[in-house]
Amino acid sequence: MTLLTKGDRLPDDFFKGSIARIKELQRDNGAIPWFDGGVIDPWNHTEAAMGLAVLGEMQAAERAYAYLMDTQLDDGSWWGELGSAVPMDEEEQCYTGGEEGAGKPVRDTNFAAYIATGAWHHFLLTGDKTFLTDIWPHVKKAMEFILDRQTEHGDIRWAADDPHTPEDDALITGCSSIYKSLECAIHIAREMKEPSRDWTIARQRLGEALRDKPHRFDRTWEPKTRYSMDWYYPVLAGVLTGDAAVKRLDWKWDTFVAEGKGCRCVIDEPWVTVAESAELVMALLVSGQRKKAEQLLSWQHQWRSDCGAYWMGFQFEDKVAWPQERPAWTAAAVILATDAVIGMTPASHLFAERTLAEAAE
């Protein structure tokens, strides 16, 4: 296993296979689907764009951002497909369909918010004010869409009120990610010398809801407590910091982390997933637990395929890569976590710390 620490130089061609995988998936219009012929959602698309940019593939990354700007809806949202809804061929151990299998697309608030995180990350890498100026109107529209769906309690509805998404409810993971996107949107607004007070207040209210109002989440469906993301995402996003962040990660560490392997996706399956593990690496950094982050990251490199890209996950009872998919966002998550750990780019701190205090602090 390759153990990387702060200040280390990335070995030559370390992510050659991962970058090749993301680029081979990218379509002519700039879109980056999950897998070959697979679904597209703005969140995972943006994560893949950030992965490309970290390793200097700026042209491909900017094509990805151009795709977002070209496809944004008038209300500031995007249609996105739910990859979790695509049927799985258990015999072949891969997804059976692409966009047609994902059901009706949704206007997810977390999907829409993530353009701010991607845009700020790209600006930190490049210092390109022209890029930021071009994408700023799209960030602004996306934030308007998000905040139109913030309730009086501070939580944010998971999706627009369309006929096939009638649930008036909020998600812990989704709202935590939006909290991070608001942080980035505020940074962009300040760089553009534009007002950001409303976003600052909205972020504070969202943070208070996530910390103090658990009853506002999972009101109309089964609680998502079996998913590891609900456990670590409030730390990764900076909703919880300091001792509270450490206590949060200690709380279910033994439940979700398989020693020497990674982070389970769900409590009840012997399945570690590389993207969740990479995100937990970054959550550990935010909480100040660098040694644990470095170790957890080192475990992930055993889940590379022969081409150098990363399998989605590993089923450790059957001892097989499962499913037989190498998603673009899985590769990107490992790239972002590696940058956060070793600090190889000017954007490395973005996912290693909370970069903006709340207004009340």
N, C-alpha and C positions, 0 to 999 in steps of 0.2 A: 504494500500500500504506500502511496506517495503522501508523505506528511509535509504540508506547506505551512509556513508561519509568516508572520508579518515581516515585510521587507524582502522575502525570498523572490528570486527571479523565476518566472514561469519557464519550465523546461521547453526547449524548442519543439514546436509542432504539438504541444501537449493537447490542444483542442482542435487540431487539424480536422479530425473526423467529425467533431461536433459542428464546427462551422460549415463543413461541406454538407452535412445533413440539413442544416437550416437553409442553406442556399439552394439545395436541390429541391426542397419543398416549396420555396417561394415562387409564386406564380408571376406571370408577365405583368399583371396589374399591381404587383407589390404585396399582395396578400400572402400571409404565411399560415397555412392550415396546420392542424394538429399533426397529421400524418398524411401519407400518400392518398390523395383524393378525399381527404377528410374534412371535418368541420372547421369553421373559422369563427372565432370570437375575438372582439377587440382587446380583451385583457391578455390572453395568451399570445396573440399576435404582437402586442406591444412588448411583452417580455422577450419574445424572440428577437425583436428589433434591438432591444437593449443589449442582448447577448452578442449580436453581430457588431454593434458599435464598440463594445468593450475591446474587441479584438481587431479593431481598425477597419472593419468592413462598412465604411461610412456610406458608400453609394447604395448598397443593399439596404442598410438601415433607413436611409432617407427615402428610398422607394417605399418602404413599409409605412413611414409616417405620411408620405404623400397619399397612400391608399386610404389612411384614416381621414385625411382632410377631404379626399374626393367622395367618400361614402357617408360622411356624417349627415344625419337627417336634420330637417329644419328645426326640430325642437332641441337639438344638441346631443341626441342619443345616437346609437348605432343599433342595427339589428345584429344579434349574435346568436350563434347556434350552441346548444347545450351538448357538449361532447359526452357528458354522462348519460345522455338519453340514447346514444347509439348502441344498437344491439351488439352483443359479443358472441362470436363463434367459439364455443368452448372447446371444440375439437381442434380447430386451427389456432386457438388462443390469440385471436386478433379481432379487431372490430370488423363487422360485416358490411358496413356501409359508410357513406360519406354524408354529405349535406342532406340527402333525402331521408336518411335514417334518424336524424336528430330531432324530428318533430318540428313544430312551428318555431321560428326564431323569436327571441325575446328582446325587449329593450331594458336590459339589466342596468341598474344604476352603478354597480361596481365596474362593469364592463366600460361604461361611458367615462367614469372618473379617471381611469388609468392613463388616459392620454396625457394628463398633467404630470404623472410620475415619469412617463417616458420622455416627454418634452424637456423636463428639468434635468433629467439624467443626461440627455443628449447635449444640452447646453453646457452642463458641467464638464463633459468630455471635450467639447469642441470650442466653447466660447463663441459660437457662431450666433451673433445677434440677428442676422438676417433670418436664419432658421427660426429663432424664437419669435421674431416679429411676424413671420408667416403663419406660425402655428397658434399664436396667441388668440386670435378670434375663435378658433375651434376649442381651445381650452376654456375660454370664457363661456361659450355656449354650452359646453359639457357641464360646467359647474352650475350654470343656471338650471339645467335639467335636473341635476342632483338635488340642489337645494329646494327646488319646487316640491320635492318629495320628502323633505324633512318634516317630521311631525313636531307637535308642540312639546313632546317629551325629549326631543333631541335625536332619536333614532331616524334612520332613513329607509324608506320603503325599498324592498329588494328589486322591484321592477315597475315599469309603467303599468297603469291600470288598463291593460288590454283584455279582450274577452278570454284569452287562454292563459292569462296571468292575473286572476282576480284577487289573489291572496294579499290582504293588507297586512303585511308582516315584514320583519327585518331579520337579517342574518348577522351573527357575530363576526364571522370571517369577512363577509362582504363589507360591513360597516367599518371594520378595522382597516381594511384596505382603502376604503374611501377616506378614512382619517389620514392615512399617509398621502393619498392623492391631494387632499386639501392642503396639507403641509407644502407639497411641491407647487401647487397652484398659487399659494400665497407668495412663495419665493419668486415665481415667474412674474406675478403682478408687481412686486416690489422692483424687480429688475426692469420691468417695462414702465415703472413710475405710474402705475395705475392703482386705483383704490382697491383695498383688500379687507377692509374692516368687516364687511358682512361675512366673508369667508372665514375670517379669524373667529368671529363669534360662533358661526355654525360649527367649526371644528371643535371649539371648546364645549359646546352643547353636546356634540356627538361623543366626545370623550367622556363627558359626565354620564351619558346614557350607558355607554359600554362598561364603565366602572361601577355605576351605582344603581342601574335599573335593569337587572337581568330579566325582569318580567316583560320587558318590551321586545324580547327576541323569542323567536320560535313559538309564537302564540297560536298559530293555526295549523301547524304541522308537527311531526315528531321532532323532538329536540335533536340537534346535530352533535350531541355530546360524544357519539361514537367516532367522530372524525377528529383526527389530530389537529387539523387546521384551526378548529374552534379553541383548542387549548393554547397553541403558541402564537396565533396571529395578533392578539392584542399586544403581545410583547414585540413582535417583529415590527408592527406599525408604530410603536412608540406610545400607545395608549397607556401602557404600564411601564414604569421605569424604576430604577433603583431596587430597593428591597422587594417591592411589590412584584417586579418583573422576575426576580430570582425565585421568589416563593411560587409564582405561577408556574414556572418551568419545573421546579422541584416537585410540585403537586402531582403531576402525572408522568414524570420521567420514566419510572419503572413500568408504567402501563403501556406507553407508546414506543419506547425505544428498545430495540432488540440489539443487544451488545454485539459489536463487531459487524453489524449489518446496516442499521439505519433506523429511520422513523416509520412506524406503521402508518398506513393511510387511515385505517379504521381499527378499533379496539379488537374486534372479534375475528379478524383474519390474520393468518401468519404471512403477511405480505408487507414488505417495506417498499416504499416508493422513493425514487431518487429526488424528485422535485420537492416533496414534503421534507425530505432530509436536508436538502440544500436550504430551504427556507428556515428550517429549525437552526441550521448553522448561523444564519444571519440573526435570528432571534436571540441566540446565545451571545452573539457579539453585542447586540443592543443591551443585553442584561449585564454585560461586563464579564462574561464567562468565556474568555478567549481560548483557553486550553481545551475545554470541552468542544468548542466550535471547531478547532483545528482537527481534533481527533475524529469527530463526526464526519467532517468533510473528507478526511483520508479514507474512510470506509467506502465512499461512494464510487471510487474509481475502479473497484472490482466489478461493477455492474456495467462496464463498457461492452459494447458488441465488438465483433471483429473489425468493423469499419472505423471504430473509435468513437462513435456516437453512444449515447447512454440508453439502456433499456428503461422503459417506464418504471419497472419495479421487479422485485424478486420474491417469489413464493418460497419461503425457506423450509417448509415441510416437504414439499415435492422437489425442492432444489432446482427450480427452473425459473428462467426469466419469464415474467408474466405481466401483462400480455406481451405478445411478440410485436411490440410497437416501440418505435424510437421517436417520440414526439419532439417537435422543434422546441417547445417550451421546457421540456426536461433538460435538454442540452443547455438552454439559456439559463435555467435556474442554477446549474452547477457553475457556469461561467460567472454569473453575478456573485454567487457565494464565494468563489475563489478570489475574485477581485476584492470583495469586502474583507476577506481574511488577509491577503498579502499586500493590499494597497497598491496595485499596479497602475491605477488610473486616477485622475482628479475627481472621478465620481465614486470612488470606492467607499467613501464614508456614508453615502446616502442610505445604504442598507446595513450599515454597521452601527448607527446611532440615530437618535431622534435629533433632527437638525433645527427644530423650531419649538420653543416652549409654548405652552398654551397661554392665552391672554391673562388668565387668572393667576398665573404663577409669578 
